[in-house]
Amino acid sequence: MTFNFEEGEVLLIDKPLKWTSFDVVNHLRSFIKRAYNIKNIKVGHAGTLDPLASGLLIVCTGKLTKHIDTYQGLDKVYEGSMRLGATTPTYDLETEIDQTFDISGLTPEQLIQATSSFIGDIQQIPPIYSALKIDGKRAFLYARNHEEVIMKSRQVTIRQFTVLNINLPDADFVVHCSKGTYIRSLVYDFGKALNNGACLTALRRTLIGDFSVDNAWTLEKIKQEIASQSPFPDRLINPSIETS
């Protein structure tokens, strides 16, 4: 394939763990600018993935950034793991466990049965440790400063929630959901529905609409492909060369 980043490309990227979605966008923008000696180019992503999540990230460039909202509106499919009997402030393993629960009474059958109450349109409160803006400020900034803020609930749609490989306290799951769904919140609420607690331990986005992570580039592979087409290879060998 031949890239034309200014006219616009839609890139399927397999986001690595511990990278933010903005890290991926900024990294690719910088690399494209050096590779093609472009002073500036629009690059954006269609749907944030948390740093502790991996998987499919749609990145648009140039004129195709105007279609980002369309991709953001597509359904998502996630595969993940959760731990019963524990909660954290971030609802995942980014923060330390703040509360533990006795899971001796939990059974695999209870977990499977509890998923049914989450199917369909549900009200969900996003985690305070999120990038949502409250009065122009990211919610996680309030949380880190120990400032009180009210997170408003919103409607999301869960089309599938299947619990697999139950080996308490751990279990795997698959979720097919609408845009705007926080899997961390879903796991937290799932724990509450069991009169217990739960936190997310791993997450991978596998589908966005009909786009699959199986067809996605790793960052290294996409950079190799861009480099192979670059008319300015010296700029990639020596990053200190400024883009004019």
C-alpha positions as CSV (number, residue, x, y, z in Angstrom):
1,M,0.0,0.0,0.0
2,T,1.0,3.6,-0.6
3,F,0.3,6.2,2.1
4,N,-1.0,9.7,1.5
5,F,-1.2,11.1,5.0
6,E,-2.3,14.6,4.0
7,E,-5.2,13.5,1.9
8,G,-6.0,11.1,4.7
9,E,-5.4,7.6,6.0
10,V,-7.4,5.4,8.4
11,L,-4.8,3.3,10.3
12,L,-5.7,0.3,12.5
13,I,-3.2,0.3,15.4
14,D,-2.7,-2.3,18.0
15,K,-2.1,-0.1,21.0
16,P,0.5,-1.5,23.4
17,L,0.1,-1.6,27.1
18,K,1.1,1.4,29.2
19,W,0.8,3.8,26.2
20,T,-2.0,6.3,26.3
21,S,-4.1,6.8,23.1
22,F,-2.6,10.3,22.9
23,D,0.9,8.9,23.1
24,V,0.2,6.8,20.0
25,V,-1.2,9.8,18.1
26,N,1.7,12.1,19.1
27,H,4.3,9.4,18.3
28,L,2.8,8.7,14.8
29,R,2.3,12.4,14.1
30,S,6.0,13.2,14.9
31,F,7.2,10.2,12.8
32,I,5.0,11.1,9.8
33,K,6.2,14.7,9.9
34,R,9.9,13.6,9.9
35,A,9.3,10.9,7.2
36,Y,7.6,13.3,4.8
37,N,9.2,16.6,5.8
38,I,5.7,18.0,6.7
39,K,5.5,21.0,8.9
40,N,2.1,20.0,10.3
41,I,-0.5,17.4,9.8
42,K,-3.7,16.5,11.5
43,V,-3.7,13.1,13.4
44,G,-6.4,11.9,15.8
45,H,-7.8,8.8,17.3
46,A,-11.4,7.5,17.3
47,G,-12.0,6.3,20.9
48,T,-9.7,6.3,23.9
49,L,-8.1,3.2,25.4
50,D,-6.8,3.3,28.9
51,P,-3.0,2.9,29.4
52,L,-3.6,-0.5,31.0
53,A,-5.6,-1.7,28.0
54,S,-4.3,-2.9,24.7
55,G,-5.9,-3.5,21.3
56,L,-7.6,-1.8,18.5
57,L,-7.2,2.0,18.1
58,I,-8.4,3.7,14.9
59,V,-6.1,6.6,14.0
60,C,-7.1,9.0,11.2
61,T,-4.8,11.5,9.4
62,G,-5.2,14.5,7.2
63,K,-8.6,15.1,5.7
64,L,-10.0,11.9,7.1
65,T,-9.8,13.2,10.6
66,K,-13.3,14.7,9.9
67,H,-14.7,11.2,10.0
68,I,-13.4,10.4,13.5
69,D,-16.9,10.9,15.0
70,T,-18.3,8.2,12.7
71,Y,-15.8,5.7,13.9
72,Q,-16.3,6.7,17.5
73,G,-19.9,5.9,17.2
74,L,-19.4,2.3,16.3
75,D,-19.9,-0.6,18.7
76,K,-16.9,-2.1,20.5
77,V,-16.0,-5.6,21.6
78,Y,-13.6,-6.2,24.5
79,E,-12.0,-9.3,26.0
80,G,-10.8,-8.9,29.6
81,S,-10.2,-10.3,33.0
82,M,-11.5,-9.3,36.4
83,R,-10.8,-10.1,40.1
84,L,-13.7,-10.7,42.5
85,G,-13.4,-9.7,46.1
86,A,-11.5,-6.5,45.7
87,T,-12.0,-2.9,44.5
88,T,-9.6,0.0,43.7
89,P,-10.2,3.7,43.3
90,T,-9.6,3.5,39.5
91,Y,-11.6,0.2,39.2
92,D,-8.4,-1.4,37.7
93,L,-4.9,-2.1,38.8
94,E,-3.6,1.4,38.2
95,T,-4.2,2.0,41.9
96,E,-3.8,-0.1,45.0
97,I,-6.7,-2.2,46.4
98,D,-8.8,-0.1,48.8
99,Q,-11.4,-2.7,49.9
100,T,-11.6,-6.5,50.1
101,F,-14.6,-8.8,50.3
102,D,-15.2,-12.4,51.3
103,I,-15.8,-14.4,48.2
104,S,-16.3,-17.8,49.9
105,G,-20.0,-17.7,49.1
106,L,-19.6,-16.9,45.4
107,T,-20.2,-19.6,42.8
108,P,-19.6,-19.6,39.1
109,E,-23.3,-19.9,38.6
110,Q,-23.9,-16.7,40.4
111,L,-21.5,-14.9,38.2
112,I,-23.1,-16.2,35.0
113,Q,-26.6,-15.3,36.3
114,A,-25.6,-11.8,37.3
115,T,-24.5,-10.8,33.8
116,S,-28.1,-10.9,32.6
117,S,-29.0,-7.8,34.6
118,F,-26.5,-5.8,32.5
119,I,-27.8,-6.7,29.1
120,G,-29.6,-3.9,27.2
121,D,-29.8,-0.2,27.9
122,I,-28.3,0.5,31.3
123,Q,-27.3,3.6,33.4
124,Q,-23.6,3.8,34.0
125,I,-21.5,6.2,36.1
126,P,-18.0,6.7,34.5
127,P,-15.0,6.4,36.8
128,I,-13.7,9.6,38.4
129,Y,-10.3,8.4,37.2
130,S,-11.2,9.1,33.5
131,A,-10.4,11.7,30.9
132,L,-14.0,13.0,30.8
133,K,-14.2,16.8,31.2
134,I,-16.1,18.3,34.2
135,D,-16.3,22.0,34.0
136,G,-13.5,22.1,31.5
137,K,-11.2,20.0,33.6
138,R,-10.3,16.3,33.2
139,A,-12.0,14.2,35.9
140,F,-8.8,12.3,36.9
141,L,-7.3,15.7,37.8
142,Y,-10.0,16.2,40.4
143,A,-9.4,12.6,41.7
144,R,-5.6,13.1,42.0
145,N,-6.1,16.3,43.9
146,H,-8.6,14.6,46.2
147,E,-11.3,17.1,45.1
148,E,-14.9,16.1,45.3
149,V,-16.8,15.9,42.0
150,I,-20.1,14.4,40.9
151,M,-19.9,12.1,38.0
152,K,-23.3,12.0,36.2
153,S,-24.7,8.7,35.0
154,R,-25.4,8.1,31.3
155,Q,-27.1,5.5,29.2
156,V,-25.0,2.9,27.4
157,T,-26.0,-0.3,25.7
158,I,-24.6,-3.8,26.5
159,R,-25.3,-6.3,23.8
160,Q,-23.3,-9.1,25.2
161,F,-21.7,-9.8,28.6
162,T,-20.3,-13.3,28.9
163,V,-18.2,-14.6,31.8
164,L,-15.7,-17.3,30.9
165,N,-12.9,-19.3,32.5
166,I,-14.1,-18.8,36.0
167,N,-11.4,-19.6,38.5
168,L,-12.3,-17.5,41.5
169,P,-11.3,-15.0,42.5
170,D,-10.5,-14.4,38.8
171,A,-12.7,-14.7,35.7
172,D,-12.4,-13.7,32.0
173,F,-15.2,-12.0,30.0
174,V,-16.3,-10.7,26.6
175,V,-18.3,-7.5,26.3
176,H,-20.0,-6.1,23.2
177,C,-21.2,-2.6,23.9
178,S,-22.1,0.8,22.5
179,K,-19.8,3.8,22.4
180,G,-19.1,5.5,25.7
181,T,-19.1,2.4,27.8
182,Y,-16.5,2.1,30.5
183,I,-15.6,-1.5,31.0
184,R,-14.0,-0.6,34.3
185,S,-17.3,0.7,35.6
186,L,-19.1,-2.3,34.2
187,V,-16.8,-4.6,36.2
188,Y,-17.2,-2.4,39.3
189,D,-21.0,-2.5,39.1
190,F,-20.9,-6.2,38.4
191,G,-19.1,-6.7,41.7
192,K,-21.8,-4.6,43.5
193,A,-24.5,-6.7,41.9
194,L,-23.0,-9.7,43.5
195,N,-23.0,-7.9,46.9
196,N,-19.2,-8.1,46.6
197,G,-16.5,-6.2,44.8
198,A,-14.6,-6.5,41.5
199,C,-11.8,-4.8,39.7
200,L,-10.5,-5.0,36.1
201,T,-7.2,-6.8,35.8
202,A,-6.7,-6.9,32.0
203,L,-8.5,-5.5,28.9
204,R,-8.1,-5.8,25.2
205,R,-10.2,-4.2,22.5
206,T,-10.7,-6.6,19.6
207,L,-13.3,-5.0,17.4
208,I,-14.6,-1.5,16.5
209,G,-17.6,-2.0,14.2
210,D,-16.3,-4.4,11.6
211,F,-12.7,-3.4,12.1
212,S,-10.6,-6.1,13.8
213,V,-7.4,-6.0,15.8
214,D,-6.3,-9.0,13.7
215,N,-5.8,-6.5,10.8
216,A,-4.1,-3.9,12.9
217,W,-0.5,-2.7,12.7
218,T,1.9,-2.7,15.6
219,L,3.6,0.6,16.1
220,E,6.9,-0.9,15.0
221,K,5.4,-2.4,11.8
222,I,3.6,0.8,10.8
223,K,6.8,2.8,11.3
224,Q,8.8,0.3,9.2
225,E,6.2,0.7,6.4
226,I,6.2,4.5,6.6
227,A,10.0,4.5,6.6
228,S,10.1,2.3,3.5
229,Q,8.1,5.0,1.6
230,S,9.9,8.0,3.1
231,P,11.6,10.4,0.6
232,F,13.6,11.8,3.5
233,P,15.2,8.7,5.2
234,D,17.9,10.8,6.8
235,R,15.4,12.5,9.0
236,L,14.4,9.1,10.5
237,I,18.0,8.0,11.1
238,N,18.7,11.3,12.8
239,P,15.7,12.6,14.7
240,S,17.5,15.8,15.7
241,I,17.0,17.1,12.1
242,E,14.1,19.5,12.5
243,T,11.2,19.5,10.1
244,S,11.2,22.6,8.1
